[in-house]
Structure formats: C-alpha cells, structure tokens
Amino acid sequence: MPAWPSAAAGSLSLKTAESEAVHGVLVQRADALEGLTEGSDEKAELKRIGDAVEAYEAARWPEGEAPGGKGSPRGLPGCANGGVRQ
C-alpha cells in the first residue's frame, strides 16, 4: 500500500482536510452508537463505520500515530479486531 500523501503536497491539502473532516464525523457517529444491542441495525452500522475508520487510519498513519498528535490508537468497538491497530 502506498504511503499517505503529505498535506504539504499542495493540491492534496484540501483532500486531506476533507478526509480528516469525514473521519471526525465517522468517529463521532461510532461514539454515539456504542453500547447498542447485538444484531441491531445500528450495531451493523457501527461495524461498517469501525472497519472504514480502521482502514483510513491504517493508511493515514501507517506508524500507528499522528505526527504531533496524541499517538494512542483509538480502538473502535465493532471492528474486526476491536479497533486496535496492529
């Protein structure tokens, strides 16, 4: 998998900002869906969101943390591996 493009790449900075915004919305939605009943439509939605966030984070921060960020893996419930990045 190719490395995530740097925001310093000029025209990619807008795409990065948009991606970060979508990531934030998905994480907020996942937080709102935590603790739901197994088998519910919302629990299935949480799994799909968790899988998407996990894939984005793995591509965006291949070393497992954001440069200058908090550096701790988020860990979303409902992901295939519990949301913990390997």
Helices and strands as residue ranges (DSSP letters): G 7-9, H 12-33, H 41-60
